[in-house]
Amino acid sequence: MAHYLQELVKRHKAGNPQGIFSVCSANEFVIEALLEFGKKHNEVVLVEATSNQVNQFGGYTGMTPADFVQLVETISRQVGFPQDKVILGGDHLGPNPWKGEPADSAMAKAKVLVRDYVRAGFTKIHLDASMHLASDGDPNVALDPRIIAQRTAELCQAAEEGYQERLRDHSHAQPPVYVIGTEVPVPGGTTGDDDGLSVTKPEDFHATVSVTREAFASYGLDEAWKRVVGVVVQPGVEFGDHFIEEYNRAEAQALSKALEQYPHLVFEGHSTDYQQPQALREMVEDGVAILKVGPELTFVFREALFLLEHIERQVPALAGRDRSNLQEAMEELMLAEPKNWAPYYKGNAEELKFARKYSLSDRIRYYWANPKAAAAVKKLLDNLNSVHIPLSLLSQYLPRQYGKVRAGELLNVPEALIKDRIAEVYEKYRFATRPRE
């Protein structure tokens, strides 16, 4: 049986463009909201982990690929959503976490990473070998595309080995499908404001496909090449700390036209966060059938938590109780452990303080799993679950959720309010990716 994404490509090419959005997050609220959303609409969902989040050494989440699979399966059971409707993907799988090492050691670790992902049950694999490694010379000189293609083929070979290992234990295991190519910036986001975004040139897209196909052939991966469903391109969208680059389909027209030569390929667009619904729909129509979203989801998660903390501070029934002091706790934590934001945010002390809370790049997302952050969130939720949230405060701080509570569509409890705020983003992407009526 063909992979769901292979069938999606066929449907997309058949004259009624449709797509799928890919949720790149290890946040449990984000994942649970996604699975509940899939259950509500009876639709397949796609959730991905990145090489920095999840790898054989734990990544910044502390999870291996098998751990991430177990997390998603556990939430699926809790939600009552069929696991066979969940596609698991691996994003930017390659040597990026070890780019400071020489090529030999970085690629050796990257191969283990990719093999572990596939062996654990991930079936959508983005192979990314685009980054300079320590032995590659001047990092300011573009890496030879042939080297990138060769390393991509090596990673694919490791993935195919992982599939054979999985097949021995799961006789009905589905072979993985692949996405190739990369985009600027590297995983993790931009390091500042817009510094000259440009749409991928058609000739560069053609070259990526050609040189990668040749590399796959040289490694005897012709069968695997048939399962390449997408190419990551830059369609002209990006966001940084305080800017959003809006999609302009006129600027992407030549790139979109170039895709017509490839009946089995679509584009994958990264950093589509914060785009308007119609812009996302236009991207799908223009061939970007896989839309990645991540930071926007944890951005609205953070928004919901901070708004609930405003409510917590003002509920009369909580007067005299210990409060969560969530915002203060997060600020103290980020100042004590600056490695996940300091290299990215720019400005004076006040500007940095603002960015730590409100940057669209949302680097606060790296801290929610910290025990101190988790304790503050738990305190907030426990406090609000112990009282009835006044409708007046709900109207003040979460007016859209207030309307749903009044209509009997949403429970007036903090967990439900948070997940509904996240699901609003999913609704935007569903509008963009579903077939026209």
VENWO-V206507 format. One record per residue. N is the residue number from 1. RES is the residue in one small letter. OMEGA is omega as a letter, one per 40 degrees, with the letter a starting at -180 (999 if undefined). D_LAST is the distance of its C-alpha to the last C-alpha in whole Angstrom. Layout:
n=[N | N]
res=[RES | RES]
omega=[OMEGA | OMEGA]
d_last=[D_LAST | D_LAST]
This chain:
n=[1 | 2 | 3 | 4 | 5 | 6 | 7 | 8 | 9 | 10 | 11 | 12 | 13 | 14 | 15 | 16 | 17 | 18 | 19 | 20 | 21 | 22 | 23 | 24 | 25 | 26 | 27 | 28 | 29 | 30 | 31 | 32 | 33 | 34 | 35 | 36 | 37 | 38 | 39 | 40 | 41 | 42 | 43 | 44 | 45 | 46 | 47 | 48 | 49 | 50 | 51 | 52 | 53 | 54 | 55 | 56 | 57 | 58 | 59 | 60 | 61 | 62 | 63 | 64 | 65 | 66 | 67 | 68 | 69 | 70 | 71 | 72 | 73 | 74 | 75 | 76 | 77 | 78 | 79 | 80 | 81 | 82 | 83 | 84 | 85 | 86 | 87 | 88 | 89 | 90 | 91 | 92 | 93 | 94 | 95 | 96 | 97 | 98 | 99 | 100 | 101 | 102 | 103 | 104 | 105 | 106 | 107 | 108 | 109 | 110 | 111 | 112 | 113 | 114 | 115 | 116 | 117 | 118 | 119 | 120 | 121 | 122 | 123 | 124 | 125 | 126 | 127 | 128 | 129 | 130 | 131 | 132 | 133 | 134 | 135 | 136 | 137 | 138 | 139 | 140 | 141 | 142 | 143 | 144 | 145 | 146 | 147 | 148 | 149 | 150 | 151 | 152 | 153 | 154 | 155 | 156 | 157 | 158 | 159 | 160 | 161 | 162 | 163 | 164 | 165 | 166 | 167 | 168 | 169 | 170 | 171 | 172 | 173 | 174 | 175 | 176 | 177 | 178 | 179 | 180 | 181 | 182 | 183 | 184 | 185 | 186 | 187 | 188 | 189 | 190 | 191 | 192 | 193 | 194 | 195 | 196 | 197 | 198 | 199 | 200 | 201 | 202 | 203 | 204 | 205 | 206 | 207 | 208 | 209 | 210 | 211 | 212 | 213 | 214 | 215 | 216 | 217 | 218 | 219 | 220 | 221 | 222 | 223 | 224 | 225 | 226 | 227 | 228 | 229 | 230 | 231 | 232 | 233 | 234 | 235 | 236 | 237 | 238 | 239 | 240 | 241 | 242 | 243 | 244 | 245 | 246 | 247 | 248 | 249 | 250 | 251 | 252 | 253 | 254 | 255 | 256 | 257 | 258 | 259 | 260 | 261 | 262 | 263 | 264 | 265 | 266 | 267 | 268 | 269 | 270 | 271 | 272 | 273 | 274 | 275 | 276 | 277 | 278 | 279 | 280 | 281 | 282 | 283 | 284 | 285 | 286 | 287 | 288 | 289 | 290 | 291 | 292 | 293 | 294 | 295 | 296 | 297 | 298 | 299 | 300 | 301 | 302 | 303 | 304 | 305 | 306 | 307 | 308 | 309 | 310 | 311 | 312 | 313 | 314 | 315 | 316 | 317 | 318 | 319 | 320 | 321 | 322 | 323 | 324 | 325 | 326 | 327 | 328 | 329 | 330 | 331 | 332 | 333 | 334 | 335 | 336 | 337 | 338 | 339 | 340 | 341 | 342 | 343 | 344 | 345 | 346 | 347 | 348 | 349 | 350 | 351 | 352 | 353 | 354 | 355 | 356 | 357 | 358 | 359 | 360 | 361 | 362 | 363 | 364 | 365 | 366 | 367 | 368 | 369 | 370 | 371 | 372 | 373 | 374 | 375 | 376 | 377 | 378 | 379 | 380 | 381 | 382 | 383 | 384 | 385 | 386 | 387 | 388 | 389 | 390 | 391 | 392 | 393 | 394 | 395 | 396 | 397 | 398 | 399 | 400 | 401 | 402 | 403 | 404 | 405 | 406 | 407 | 408 | 409 | 410 | 411 | 412 | 413 | 414 | 415 | 416 | 417 | 418 | 419 | 420 | 421 | 422 | 423 | 424 | 425 | 426 | 427 | 428 | 429 | 430 | 431 | 432 | 433 | 434 | 435 | 436 | 437]
res=[m | a | h | y | l | q | e | l | v | k | r | h | k | a | g | n | p | q | g | i | f | s | v | c | s | a | n | e | f | v | i | e | a | l | l | e | f | g | k | k | h | n | e | v | v | l | v | e | a | t | s | n | q | v | n | q | f | g | g | y | t | g | m | t | p | a | d | f | v | q | l | v | e | t | i | s | r | q | v | g | f | p | q | d | k | v | i | l | g | g | d | h | l | g | p | n | p | w | k | g | e | p | a | d | s | a | m | a | k | a | k | v | l | v | r | d | y | v | r | a | g | f | t | k | i | h | l | d | a | s | m | h | l | a | s | d | g | d | p | n | v | a | l | d | p | r | i | i | a | q | r | t | a | e | l | c | q | a | a | e | e | g | y | q | e | r | l | r | d | h | s | h | a | q | p | p | v | y | v | i | g | t | e | v | p | v | p | g | g | t | t | g | d | d | d | g | l | s | v | t | k | p | e | d | f | h | a | t | v | s | v | t | r | e | a | f | a | s | y | g | l | d | e | a | w | k | r | v | v | g | v | v | v | q | p | g | v | e | f | g | d | h | f | i | e | e | y | n | r | a | e | a | q | a | l | s | k | a | l | e | q | y | p | h | l | v | f | e | g | h | s | t | d | y | q | q | p | q | a | l | r | e | m | v | e | d | g | v | a | i | l | k | v | g | p | e | l | t | f | v | f | r | e | a | l | f | l | l | e | h | i | e | r | q | v | p | a | l | a | g | r | d | r | s | n | l | q | e | a | m | e | e | l | m | l | a | e | p | k | n | w | a | p | y | y | k | g | n | a | e | e | l | k | f | a | r | k | y | s | l | s | d | r | i | r | y | y | w | a | n | p | k | a | a | a | a | v | k | k | l | l | d | n | l | n | s | v | h | i | p | l | s | l | l | s | q | y | l | p | r | q | y | g | k | v | r | a | g | e | l | l | n | v | p | e | a | l | i | k | d | r | i | a | e | v | y | e | k | y | r | f | a | t | r | p | r | e]
omega=[a | i | i | a | i | i | i | i | i | a | i | a | a | i | i | a | i | a | i | i | a | a | a | a | i | a | a | i | a | a | a | i | i | a | i | i | i | i | a | a | a | a | i | i | a | i | a | i | i | a | i | i | a | i | a | i | i | a | a | i | a | a | i | i | i | i | a | i | a | i | a | i | i | i | i | i | a | a | a | a | a | a | i | i | i | i | i | a | i | a | i | i | a | a | a | i | a | a | i | a | i | a | a | a | a | a | i | i | a | i | i | i | a | i | a | i | a | i | a | i | i | a | i | a | i | i | a | i | a | a | i | i | a | a | a | i | a | a | i | i | a | i | a | a | i | i | i | a | i | i | i | i | i | i | i | i | i | i | i | i | i | i | i | i | i | a | i | a | a | a | i | a | a | i | a | i | a | i | a | i | a | i | i | e | i | a | a | i | i | i | i | a | a | a | i | i | i | i | i | i | i | a | i | i | i | a | i | i | a | a | i | i | i | a | i | a | a | i | i | a | a | i | i | i | i | i | i | a | a | i | i | i | i | a | i | i | i | i | i | a | a | i | i | i | a | i | i | a | i | i | a | a | a | i | i | i | a | a | a | a | a | a | a | a | i | i | i | a | i | i | i | i | i | i | i | a | a | i | i | i | i | i | i | i | a | i | i | a | i | a | i | i | i | a | i | a | i | i | a | i | i | i | a | i | a | i | i | i | i | i | a | a | a | i | a | a | i | i | i | i | i | i | a | a | a | a | i | i | a | i | i | a | a | i | a | a | a | a | a | i | a | i | a | a | a | i | i | a | a | i | i | i | i | a | a | i | a | i | i | i | i | i | i | a | a | a | a | a | i | a | i | i | a | i | i | i | i | i | i | a | i | i | a | i | a | a | i | i | a | i | a | i | i | i | a | a | i | a | i | i | i | i | i | i | a | a | a | a | a | i | i | i | a | a | i | i | i | a | i | i | i | a | i | i | i | i | i | a | i | i | a | a | a | i | i | i | 999]
d_last=[27 | 25 | 24 | 21 | 21 | 22 | 19 | 17 | 18 | 18 | 14 | 14 | 17 | 15 | 13 | 10 | 11 | 11 | 14 | 16 | 19 | 22 | 24 | 28 | 30 | 33 | 33 | 33 | 31 | 28 | 28 | 28 | 25 | 23 | 24 | 23 | 20 | 19 | 21 | 19 | 15 | 17 | 16 | 18 | 20 | 22 | 26 | 28 | 32 | 34 | 37 | 39 | 38 | 38 | 41 | 44 | 46 | 44 | 42 | 42 | 40 | 43 | 41 | 41 | 38 | 39 | 39 | 36 | 34 | 36 | 35 | 31 | 32 | 34 | 32 | 29 | 32 | 32 | 29 | 28 | 25 | 26 | 27 | 26 | 22 | 24 | 25 | 28 | 28 | 31 | 31 | 34 | 36 | 39 | 43 | 41 | 43 | 46 | 46 | 50 | 51 | 52 | 50 | 52 | 51 | 48 | 46 | 48 | 46 | 43 | 43 | 44 | 41 | 39 | 40 | 40 | 37 | 36 | 38 | 37 | 34 | 32 | 29 | 28 | 31 | 31 | 34 | 36 | 39 | 39 | 42 | 46 | 48 | 51 | 53 | 51 | 53 | 52 | 49 | 48 | 48 | 45 | 45 | 45 | 42 | 44 | 45 | 41 | 40 | 43 | 43 | 39 | 40 | 43 | 40 | 38 | 41 | 42 | 38 | 38 | 42 | 40 | 38 | 41 | 42 | 39 | 39 | 43 | 42 | 38 | 38 | 34 | 34 | 31 | 32 | 31 | 28 | 30 | 29 | 31 | 32 | 33 | 32 | 35 | 36 | 37 | 35 | 36 | 35 | 37 | 41 | 40 | 39 | 37 | 39 | 38 | 34 | 33 | 30 | 31 | 33 | 31 | 35 | 35 | 32 | 33 | 36 | 35 | 33 | 36 | 39 | 37 | 36 | 40 | 41 | 39 | 41 | 44 | 44 | 43 | 39 | 37 | 36 | 34 | 33 | 31 | 29 | 29 | 25 | 25 | 27 | 28 | 28 | 29 | 26 | 28 | 27 | 29 | 31 | 35 | 37 | 36 | 34 | 30 | 29 | 26 | 24 | 25 | 22 | 25 | 28 | 25 | 25 | 28 | 27 | 23 | 25 | 27 | 25 | 24 | 27 | 26 | 24 | 24 | 24 | 22 | 23 | 24 | 24 | 26 | 27 | 24 | 25 | 25 | 22 | 20 | 16 | 16 | 18 | 17 | 14 | 16 | 18 | 15 | 14 | 18 | 19 | 19 | 17 | 20 | 20 | 24 | 24 | 28 | 30 | 27 | 27 | 31 | 31 | 29 | 31 | 34 | 33 | 33 | 36 | 38 | 37 | 38 | 41 | 41 | 41 | 43 | 46 | 46 | 45 | 49 | 49 | 49 | 52 | 55 | 52 | 52 | 49 | 46 | 47 | 44 | 44 | 48 | 47 | 45 | 47 | 50 | 48 | 47 | 50 | 52 | 49 | 48 | 47 | 44 | 44 | 47 | 46 | 43 | 44 | 46 | 48 | 51 | 51 | 49 | 46 | 46 | 46 | 43 | 41 | 42 | 40 | 38 | 37 | 33 | 34 | 35 | 38 | 39 | 37 | 39 | 42 | 40 | 41 | 44 | 47 | 48 | 44 | 43 | 46 | 45 | 41 | 43 | 45 | 42 | 40 | 43 | 45 | 41 | 41 | 44 | 44 | 41 | 39 | 40 | 37 | 39 | 39 | 35 | 34 | 36 | 35 | 32 | 30 | 27 | 28 | 30 | 28 | 26 | 29 | 30 | 27 | 28 | 25 | 27 | 31 | 33 | 35 | 35 | 33 | 30 | 30 | 30 | 27 | 25 | 26 | 25 | 22 | 21 | 21 | 19 | 16 | 16 | 16 | 13 | 11 | 12 | 12 | 9 | 6 | 4 | 0]
